[in-house]
Amino acid sequence: MTTYTVYRSDDSGNATQRLTLEEAAQALLTADGHDYEIRLEDGTAGSKWPRFVLWITQFSRNSPLGSRPMVASRFIGASHAEIYEAVLSEEWHGFQAVPDADYDLNFAERLTDSEEEPTT
């Protein structure tokens, strides 16, 4: 099973590793006080089949505007996992997620690069 690392895009702060697909998606979607729901549409709203739709808050609950209302996002899938995979492919509120192996490799490369830089 693939596990994931969630980290700040600007590389500040600590990374959280060894997350499942769902945990990593939840970490991205709830960053900075945002919230989400995955709702099942049964086809009555113009769709041809039952499908899941990701709904997200427009604002953070840390915002003076509060976290409501929720709005439908462009993420639609046949399963929760399909939506989570799409979420992990993008940056959310300054955070990103990658497989642990990719993060570890990138981290090792950064350490090597910093060790090669001469100090003055």
Buried (B, 14 or more C-beta within 10 A) or exposed (E): EEBBBBBBEEEEEEBBBEBEBEBBBBBBBBBEBBBBEBEEBEEEEEEEEEBBBBBBBEBBBEEEEEBEEBEEBEBBBEEBEBBBBBBBEEEBBBBBBBBBEEBEEEBEEEEEEEEEEEEE
